[in-house]
Amino acid sequence: MNVEYSKDILAIDTFIESLKNHNPGLSSAGVDKLIKFAPATVQPLIDAFYDSTDQSTQAYIIQALAQIGNPKAVDLFAEVVGTEVANHCQGNVRRIAARGLGNIGSTSNNPETINRVLEKLIWALLNPQDWGLRYAAAVSLQQIATPAANTALQQALNRENDKVVRSRIAAAVNSEQSVFDNC
């Protein structure tokens, strides 16, 4: 085995371990390092998510993966977004996962990946009781800005009851309309 490769694997494992620390500064530094080692960190992070039962550790893992924006994380993000939970911390993880889907959907050229991302974000915009998740889905759909994303935002605008989420959806719809007006 290549010595450099072994050092990288050891460093990645060490940074993933740092996510378990109860010192948020150390965990945040671990996230930053894991992002810098991407894409080599993507699969180890996904594996670590499934191996962990600690919600704080899982939140840091999702945060790192969301910032990396690698399509390998789409299924994990979709699973996390699609989980109905009452725990506030887990709700934050869902919102970060929705933003991760937005990052992937806005940079991917793969139609299958984009469709999977859109499917989950549209569900998150129209179905959950978690207003924060609907808000994050609106931001992500605006970022993706495909015709399907814009149609979903239009539909959601007509049925959203929460004033904050409705305002965010309206801002997304208005920004899309101004793009078309300038063409």
Phi, psi and omega in degrees: 000139179297133183296318178299316179299318179297320178295319179297315179299316179297317179296316179299314178300320179295317180293322177295319177300324182295339179291341180276351183287144181276002175269110184299331178295318179292317179296318178296321177296322176298318177301313180302316180293319180296325177295319181294330180275357182297148010271000182298340183271348188299303182295317176300325177292317178299314178298318180296325178301311182290334179279342185265145172247358181273120184294328178294316178298316178299322179297317178294323178296314179297320179300314180297313181296323179296320180286329177290316176070034180273134181302339177300339183269000184303312183296320177296313179300316180298320178295315182293315180297323184277007181264123176274118180222156179261344184289126183301316181298319179294327176299320177298321179297319179298319181294319178295320178297321178297320177292324175298320176298321178298318178298317180291314182296330181276347182245349183279146173254001183271114182302324180294317178297313181298317179297319178296317179297311180299317180304313183288320180291322177294318175302314182294331179284325189259344190245312189293156175282341182288105182298326180295324177291319177298320178298312180298322178295321178297316179298316181294319179295323176298319180297321181287316171055039172272166176304320179295320178296317181294321177297317179297318178298318177300314180298317182293325180302322182285342184240354182286130180261333181287127185296321181293313181293318179300319178298319180292320178295317179300319178298319179295316180296316180295323179293324178292319180295322180292330176297315181291326179294331182273356181280000000 
